[in-house]
Amino acid sequence: MKVEARFLENYKFEMISENLSITSDQSLKYGGEGAGPMPSELFLWSIASCMGQAIVHISGKLQERIDNLKLTVEGKKHPEEFRYTKIIISVQGDYPEDRLKEIVKIAHSYCFISNSLADDIEIETRTGIDA
Amino acid sequence: MKVEARFLENYKFEMISENLSITSDQSLKYGGEGAGPMPSELFLWSIASCMGQAIVHISGKLQERIDNLKLTVEGKKHPEEFRYTKIIISVQGDYPEDRLKEIVKIAHSYCFISNSLADDIEIETRTGIDA
């Protein structure tokens, strides 16, 4: 897969893929106009949707009904080294907690993006009501 | 930074961040409806916008005018290991080719996302007209 970024102005780029396009920008805080998602939002969204779709896929295989599935993904950065140090993935849903833990564990092995991160980035996964 | 993914139906999730939301989906080919970017599109877009914004930032510092800047990012996956094996970043722009190469090299050190990838993922960078 190949995507494109065309410079518009300031920090704004038009992001293009085969069938879609969106605008990416920086937040007001970092000199942008907030006209679209920042790189870090796109990145954390990519992990959240990757894990989410894998959970849907595994749930289907295990004939588990999906109710109120919600993921949050938090990224912690090292400001001087310009890299992530930790990713926290929290998964909530109306499954029995053990079942959800089992599904999320299997889903991890299918997620191209979290599987492609550096070994020293800690990936913490939380499941259940308190996640 | 923290983002959220709320399950909608099939492979569709509502992706939410502090100020924005979009729908993520799978393509028709993989059982989705193509209602929004796939995880892999979000991921490659995140690399493209991260590198693009870093190039803009460095160009500003070096008082280099930005003309016709365009990046393409291609990801190659290992289908059985469910991970990326190679990322090809191509950068074109109306800069002298040596200058563009220098700017892109500095930009790399600022890109949180490409800096967070596993060591064995080859990142190939091409610059200039033939990129």
Contacts between the chains, C-beta under 8 A, distances in Angstrom:
chain1	res1	chain2	res2	distance
A	1	B	40	5.5
A	1	B	41	7.1
A	1	B	44	6.4
A	1	B	74	6.9
A	1	B	75	5.7
A	2	B	44	7.6
A	2	B	72	5.8
A	2	B	73	7.1
A	2	B	74	4.2
A	2	B	75	8.0
A	3	B	41	6.1
A	3	B	44	4.3
A	3	B	45	5.6
A	3	B	48	5.8
A	3	B	72	7.0
A	3	B	73	5.5
A	3	B	74	7.9
A	4	B	48	7.1
A	4	B	70	6.7
A	4	B	71	7.0
A	4	B	72	5.0
A	4	B	73	7.9
A	5	B	45	7.3
A	5	B	48	3.8
A	5	B	49	5.7
A	5	B	51	7.8
A	5	B	52	4.6
A	5	B	70	7.1
A	5	B	71	4.4
A	5	B	72	7.8
A	5	B	73	7.5
A	6	B	69	7.7
A	6	B	70	5.3
A	7	B	52	6.5
A	7	B	56	7.1
A	7	B	66	6.1
A	7	B	68	7.5
A	7	B	69	3.8
A	7	B	70	6.9
A	7	B	93	7.8
A	10	B	56	7.6
A	11	B	53	5.0
A	11	B	56	5.9
A	13	B	48	7.3
A	13	B	49	5.4
A	13	B	52	4.8
A	13	B	53	7.4
A	13	B	71	7.9
A	15	B	45	4.5
A	15	B	48	6.5
A	15	B	49	6.3
A	17	B	37	6.7
A	17	B	41	4.7
A	17	B	44	7.7
A	17	B	45	7.3
A	19	B	27	7.9
A	19	B	34	6.2
A	20	B	36	7.2
A	20	B	37	5.7
A	20	B	41	6.9
A	22	B	22	7.1
A	22	B	37	7.4
A	22	B	45	7.6
A	24	B	45	6.7
A	24	B	49	3.9
A	24	B	52	7.8
A	24	B	53	8.0
A	26	B	53	6.2
A	27	B	19	7.9
A	34	B	19	6.2
A	36	B	20	7.2
A	37	B	17	6.7
A	37	B	20	5.7
A	37	B	22	7.4
A	38	B	49	7.5
A	39	B	46	5.0
A	39	B	47	7.8
A	39	B	49	4.4
A	39	B	50	3.7
A	39	B	53	6.4
A	39	B	111	7.9
A	39	B	112	7.2
A	39	B	113	6.1
A	40	B	1	5.5
A	40	B	46	7.5
A	40	B	50	8.0
A	40	B	112	6.7
A	40	B	113	7.7
A	41	B	1	7.1
A	41	B	3	6.1
A	41	B	17	4.7
A	41	B	20	6.9
A	42	B	42	5.1
A	42	B	43	7.6
A	42	B	45	5.1
A	42	B	46	3.7
A	42	B	49	6.4
A	43	B	42	7.6
A	43	B	43	6.9
A	43	B	46	3.8
A	43	B	50	7.6
A	43	B	112	7.8
A	43	B	113	5.1
A	44	B	1	6.3
A	44	B	2	7.6
A	44	B	3	4.4
A	44	B	17	7.7
A	45	B	3	5.5
A	45	B	5	7.3
A	45	B	15	4.6
A	45	B	17	7.3
A	45	B	22	7.7
A	45	B	24	6.7
A	45	B	42	5.0
A	46	B	39	5.0
A	46	B	40	7.5
A	46	B	42	3.7
A	46	B	43	3.8
A	46	B	46	6.0
A	47	B	39	7.8
A	48	B	3	5.8
A	48	B	4	7.1
A	48	B	5	3.9
A	48	B	13	7.3
A	48	B	15	6.5
A	49	B	5	5.7
A	49	B	13	5.4
A	49	B	15	6.3
A	49	B	24	3.9
A	49	B	38	7.5
A	49	B	39	4.5
A	49	B	42	6.4
A	50	B	39	3.7
A	50	B	40	8.0
A	50	B	43	7.6
A	51	B	5	7.9
A	52	B	5	4.6
A	52	B	7	6.6
A	52	B	13	4.8
A	52	B	24	7.8
A	53	B	11	5.0
A	53	B	13	7.4
A	53	B	24	8.0
A	53	B	26	6.2
A	53	B	39	6.4
A	56	B	7	7.1
A	56	B	10	7.6
A	56	B	11	5.9
A	57	B	11	8.0
A	66	B	7	6.1
A	68	B	7	7.5
A	69	B	6	7.7
A	69	B	7	3.8
A	70	B	4	6.7
A	70	B	5	7.1
A	70	B	6	5.2
A	70	B	7	6.9
A	71	B	4	7.0
A	71	B	5	4.5
A	71	B	13	7.9
A	72	B	2	5.8
A	72	B	3	7.0
A	72	B	4	5.0
A	72	B	5	7.8
A	73	B	2	7.1
A	73	B	3	5.5
A	73	B	4	7.9
A	73	B	5	7.5
A	74	B	1	6.9
A	74	B	2	4.2
A	74	B	3	7.9
A	75	B	1	5.6
A	75	B	2	8.0
A	77	B	112	6.0
A	81	B	115	7.5
A	82	B	109	6.4
A	82	B	110	5.5
A	82	B	111	7.0
A	82	B	112	5.4
A	82	B	115	5.4
A	83	B	112	5.9
A	83	B	115	4.1
A	83	B	116	4.8
A	84	B	112	6.4
A	84	B	113	8.0
A	84	B	116	4.3
A	93	B	7	7.8
A	109	B	82	6.4
A	110	B	82	5.5
A	111	B	39	7.9
A	111	B	82	7.0
A	112	B	39	7.2
A	112	B	40	6.6
A	112	B	43	7.8
A	112	B	77	6.0
A	112	B	82	5.4
A	112	B	83	5.9
A	112	B	84	6.4
A	113	B	39	6.1
A	113	B	40	7.7
A	113	B	43	5.1
A	115	B	81	7.4
A	115	B	82	5.4
A	115	B	83	4.0
A	116	B	83	4.8
A	116	B	84	4.3
A	116	B	117	5.9
A	116	B	118	5.7
A	116	B	121	6.0
A	117	B	116	5.8
A	117	B	117	6.6
A	117	B	118	6.3
A	118	B	116	5.7
A	118	B	117	6.3
A	118	B	118	5.3
A	118	B	119	6.6
A	119	B	118	6.6
A	119	B	119	7.6
A	121	B	116	6.0
